[in-house]
């Protein structure tokens, strides 16, 4: 899902000390920070800007899901919406942020680092022209092929549900073309280290859907499929609004916004040479998601909806910790690769990669503990309303618990894929993505007979770890190390135990009815958050002050 203002001073590559990373003791020198410390602080501040933008957009996204759950719950129409949005997102998933991270951003960042702003702008506008053509063609094809796409993702639906899915897909497909163009804007702004706006802009997309549901459902009294179609039209309007927020900033940075189609540009050719492998990798990932949705469609009414709600809860920390960290790391790693000395390049990449992995470990391990121990409270607080009742919460709870096991592996995998892209390697992530699909599908087919939707989720969890471990071995061979000495796993485990332990203790102390109520769930999760906020700096793992300190 797609994407600040004055770019900070250039970050010096390759000098980040282990002590500057999360999980290490803070520096105690009273003098000005060393170059490496300033690098770590700049990277952490950039990460904080991405985190702030993503948290804002995800919180509004959760509100959108809560309103959707209120009107649709885990009904058959909720299944239709989940499948239709999955099918409609094919264009965005193929041509959006993931593909641009492999092709456009590394080339654009290197051109800017070389001081050639004119060539960089020319390349960016050429990429925009090509994307316009591709997104338009894919959107038209998606509208025409909606019946077949609906069958591919939801063959387990009956004829009536498939027809409803087709109608929603035809509205949603043009929306994803607009989101692809938003991803281009994200890439431009990220390369200029403007991180907040691109990742906060999806607030507009979610807000439009919330407004549409409230206007049509609560005020006009619409119900059933007309309300579902109103939600789809609201999503299309929200995508247009999101794009309109990003284009003015991109225009100011590039000096114009006239698309080009200059296929002879050497930079376009360089990016184009990486496109087949990037598309293959994204296509394989897309196939994995479509296969999961297809398998779940055979598991009865409400299965797709429960699967979708569990993914929504999972994506809040995953977007912040995996996608956000990878977004910050990519432009900086791309600049590191400009170093002519291979040993210095590898040392810089290893240090930066280790710092990223340390940051996500500090945050994902406690989050995973909350998913596994307090998943019910999380769902109660975020989604339980209207037709999404306690029975719906109980159905989604084991899925959220299982997704907790995936957080660290998938977040680390995103950062390792970023390292491969920065090194100009798009083929390895594509190959390992294929392994992931094979493992995920095989495990899902093996387990879903006994575990229902949980079997499909566990297949995805295991496959994510397989991919992350394989990528880790490949990147380590390429650059000589992953900088894992910066991770303080013992302290992180203690932090997770303290955080979730405080929440669990409060849950045990509350009356059962109070703990099951949304306000009780809020208190329990607030206890976890408060314990984390106190324990993390006490253990030397995380300091908000270091992110806010001025240079």
Buried (B, 14 or more C-beta within 10 A) or exposed (E): BBBBEEBEEEBBBBBBBBBBBBBBEEBEEEEEBBBBBBBBBBBBBBBBBBBBBBBBBBBBBBBBBBBBBBBBBBBBBBBBBBBBBBBBBBBBBBBBBBBBBBBBBBBBBBBBBEEBEEBBBBBBBBBBBBBBEBBBEBBEBBBEBBBEBBBBBBEBBEEEBBBBBBBBBBBBBBBBBBBBBBBBBBBBBBBBBBBBBBBBBBBBBBBBBBBBBBEBBEEEEBEEBEBBBBBBBBBBBBBBBBBEBBBEBBBEBBEEBEBBEBEEBEBBEBBBEBBEBBBBBBBBBBBBBBBBBBBBBEBBBBBBBBBBBBBBBBBBBBBBBBBBBBBBBBBBBBBBBEBEEEEBBBBBBBBBBBBBBBBBBBBBBBBBBBBBBBBBBBBBBBBBBBEBEEEBBEBBBBBBBBBBBBBBBBBBBBBBBBBBBBBBBBBBBBBBBBBBBBBBBEBBBEBBEEBBBBBBBBBBBBBBBBBBBBBBEBBBEBBEBBBBBBBBEEBBEBBBBBBBBBBBEBBEEBEEEBBBBBEBBEBBBBBBBEBBEEBBBEBBBBBEEBBEEEE
